Amino acid sequence: MQYDHMIREVAEVEDAGATRKHGRGERREDYPDAWADTGRIILVGLPGSNRALLAGLLAERTGLGAVRPADGGEALAALAGPPAIIILDDALVADQDIQPRIHGAGKVFYLMVDSRTLAQRTTKAESGLETGDVEQAWRELSARLAVMEPVFYGVLHFILQGANPPEALVEDALEKIAY
């Protein structure tokens, strides 16, 4: 066996005219997606990632209701409930009782946004802020992102670039929902 640039495996065969049929389990289509038929769309990310905005736009386009669970009990009920758009705050995603149930409960979208943009978005809504407030928010969100991003990666199916304009976000999400 030889390796060509560590990407493709080259194998020596006795019969150069031999063919191989792919059997079950060798293509992505052979694996059923546990979340494919739930009808639930789950949005995760940090504050300022535009989860609520995207949820509203998706609700308009899909006819599904949007819910934002306030606590663990509501989150578990939403993850097991009827089709809906579910906005999960990062504390709920990190909850050890909820986290293992997220991935299989629906199509999970992580709205990925850099901490600088998150800081600007979360402080913009507040009045009378000075530059120092944005800097403090940036530091806090950077630390939070460092902890939460691996958690988000552990539950996601799709990544959406949360810094994109809302119209682009909803189109990207709708395309991925159709998978």
Backbone torsions as a table, in degrees:
resi	resn	phi	psi	omega
1	MET	NA	137.6	177.8
2	GLN	-123.6	156.7	175.5
3	TYR	-121.3	130.0	179.2
4	ASP	-102.4	103.0	179.2
5	HIS	58.8	26.1	176.6
6	MET	60.0	17.8	-179.3
7	ILE	-111.9	-49.2	-176.8
8	ARG	-110.3	138.4	177.4
9	GLU	-90.4	130.0	178.2
10	VAL	-109.5	128.3	-178.2
11	ALA	-123.9	140.7	174.2
12	GLU	-85.3	132.8	178.4
13	VAL	-127.1	150.6	179.7
14	GLU	-74.9	-41.0	-176.9
15	ASP	-104.5	100.7	-177.5
16	ALA	-63.4	-21.3	-179.7
17	GLY	-91.5	3.8	-178.0
18	ALA	-68.8	148.4	175.9
19	THR	-121.9	164.4	179.7
20	ARG	-135.1	131.7	174.5
21	LYS	-96.0	138.3	177.0
22	HIS	-79.3	131.0	178.6
23	GLY	-94.3	175.4	179.7
24	ARG	-57.2	137.7	177.1
25	GLY	93.4	5.3	-178.8
26	GLU	-110.0	1.5	177.1
27	ARG	-131.4	154.3	179.7
28	ARG	-58.6	-37.8	-178.5
29	GLU	-62.4	-19.2	-178.6
30	ASP	-78.3	-11.0	-178.1
31	TYR	-107.8	117.6	178.8
32	PRO	-69.5	142.3	177.1
33	ASP	-90.4	120.9	-177.1
34	ALA	-59.7	-27.1	-175.3
35	TRP	-93.0	-4.1	-170.4
36	ALA	-60.2	-34.2	-172.5
37	ASP	-110.5	11.8	-177.5
38	THR	-78.1	-28.6	-176.8
39	GLY	79.2	0.3	-179.7
40	ARG	-93.1	140.0	176.1
41	ILE	-118.8	122.5	-175.1
42	ILE	-114.8	125.6	-178.9
43	LEU	-109.6	124.0	178.7
44	VAL	-125.0	154.3	179.1
45	GLY	158.0	177.0	179.6
46	LEU	-85.7	165.2	174.5
47	PRO	-56.2	136.9	-178.8
48	GLY	93.6	-0.3	-178.9
49	SER	-85.0	-1.1	178.0
50	ASN	74.9	29.0	176.4
51	ARG	-61.5	-47.2	-177.6
52	ALA	-65.4	-40.5	177.7
53	LEU	-62.1	-47.6	178.8
54	LEU	-62.3	-41.1	179.6
55	ALA	-58.9	-43.1	178.5
56	GLY	-62.9	-43.6	179.6
57	LEU	-67.1	-40.5	177.9
58	LEU	-66.9	-36.8	178.2
59	ALA	-61.1	-42.9	177.4
60	GLU	-61.2	-42.4	-174.6
61	ARG	-81.0	-29.0	-175.0
62	THR	-104.3	-18.8	-176.3
63	GLY	81.4	2.6	177.6
64	LEU	-82.8	151.5	173.7
65	GLY	-81.6	153.8	178.0
66	ALA	-109.1	134.8	177.7
67	VAL	-129.2	146.6	176.8
68	ARG	-128.1	94.4	-178.0
69	PRO	-58.2	138.0	-179.1
70	ALA	-89.5	-20.9	-178.0
71	ASP	-150.2	180.0	-176.5
72	GLY	-61.5	-41.2	179.5
73	GLY	-62.0	-45.0	178.1
74	GLU	-65.5	-37.4	179.7
75	ALA	-64.5	-46.4	179.6
76	LEU	-62.6	-39.7	178.6
77	ALA	-64.8	-42.6	-179.9
78	ALA	-66.4	-39.8	-179.1
79	LEU	-68.5	-21.1	178.5
80	ALA	-106.5	-3.3	-173.8
81	GLY	-86.4	-162.8	-177.5
82	PRO	-70.0	168.3	177.5
83	PRO	-53.4	134.5	-179.0
84	ALA	-166.9	168.4	170.7
85	ILE	-99.2	119.5	-173.8
86	ILE	-112.3	121.9	178.2
87	ILE	-100.0	114.1	-179.9
88	LEU	-105.6	123.2	173.8
89	ASP	-69.0	154.8	-174.8
90	ASP	-61.2	-31.1	178.2
91	ALA	-64.2	-36.1	177.7
92	LEU	-71.3	-38.0	178.1
93	VAL	-63.8	-36.0	-178.7
94	ALA	-78.8	-15.5	-178.8
95	ASP	-61.8	125.8	-175.2
96	GLN	-66.4	-19.9	176.2
97	ASP	-83.4	-28.5	-175.7
98	ILE	-93.3	-42.4	-173.6
99	GLN	-48.3	-47.0	-177.6
100	PRO	-66.9	-15.1	-177.5
101	ARG	-95.3	-10.2	-173.6
102	ILE	-70.4	-50.8	-172.1
103	HIS	-56.3	-41.1	-177.8
104	GLY	-89.0	-2.9	-174.4
105	ALA	-84.5	-16.1	-177.6
106	GLY	171.7	-172.4	177.1
107	LYS	-81.8	118.6	-173.5
108	VAL	-101.6	124.9	179.8
109	PHE	-114.4	124.0	173.5
110	TYR	-96.7	118.9	176.4
111	LEU	-86.8	98.4	-175.6
112	MET	-84.2	125.2	179.6
113	VAL	-144.6	141.2	178.6
114	ASP	-70.3	155.5	-174.3
115	SER	-65.9	-28.8	178.2
116	ARG	-65.9	-45.6	178.6
117	THR	-65.1	-41.2	177.8
118	LEU	-59.2	-44.0	-179.8
119	ALA	-63.2	-42.8	179.6
120	GLN	-65.0	-41.2	-179.5
121	ARG	-68.7	-41.4	-175.8
122	THR	-75.8	-26.0	179.3
123	THR	-93.1	-17.4	-178.6
124	LYS	-61.9	-37.8	-176.6
125	ALA	-70.4	-22.9	-179.2
126	GLU	-86.4	141.3	-177.4
127	SER	-90.1	153.7	175.1
128	GLY	71.0	22.8	-179.7
129	LEU	-79.7	145.3	175.3
130	GLU	-106.8	167.7	-177.8
131	THR	-53.3	-37.8	179.7
132	GLY	-59.3	-34.6	179.0
133	ASP	-65.3	-39.9	178.3
134	VAL	-66.5	-40.4	178.8
135	GLU	-63.7	-42.1	178.6
136	GLN	-64.9	-43.6	177.9
137	ALA	-61.4	-40.2	179.0
138	TRP	-61.1	-45.9	179.3
139	ARG	-60.7	-45.8	-179.1
140	GLU	-64.6	-44.5	-179.2
141	LEU	-69.8	-32.6	176.1
142	SER	-62.6	-44.4	178.7
143	ALA	-65.7	-41.0	179.2
144	ARG	-65.7	-40.6	178.9
145	LEU	-63.7	-40.1	179.6
146	ALA	-61.1	-34.4	178.8
147	VAL	-80.1	-43.0	-170.1
148	MET	-85.4	-27.6	-175.9
149	GLU	-58.4	-44.1	176.3
150	PRO	-61.2	-33.1	177.8
151	VAL	-66.7	-45.3	177.9
152	PHE	-60.0	-42.7	178.5
153	TYR	-60.5	-32.3	-178.6
154	GLY	-72.0	-19.0	-178.0
155	VAL	-113.8	-11.7	-171.4
156	LEU	-76.6	159.9	166.2
157	HIS	-113.9	-34.5	-176.4
158	PHE	-137.1	150.2	174.0
159	ILE	-111.6	132.7	172.9
160	LEU	-114.5	138.8	178.4
161	GLN	-80.2	95.9	-175.2
162	GLY	-63.2	-13.5	176.9
163	ALA	-80.0	-11.2	179.2
164	ASN	-69.3	157.3	176.7
165	PRO	-61.0	151.7	-177.7
166	PRO	-52.5	-39.6	-178.9
167	GLU	-63.6	-40.9	178.9
168	ALA	-68.6	-38.4	178.5
169	LEU	-60.5	-47.8	-177.0
170	VAL	-67.6	-37.8	178.2
171	GLU	-66.1	-41.3	178.1
172	ASP	-63.4	-44.2	179.6
173	ALA	-64.0	-44.3	-179.5
174	LEU	-62.1	-38.3	177.6
175	GLU	-62.0	-42.6	-178.3
176	LYS	-74.9	-31.4	176.7
177	ILE	-62.6	-32.2	-178.2
178	ALA	-72.0	-12.8	-179.5
179	TYR	-59.8	NA	NA
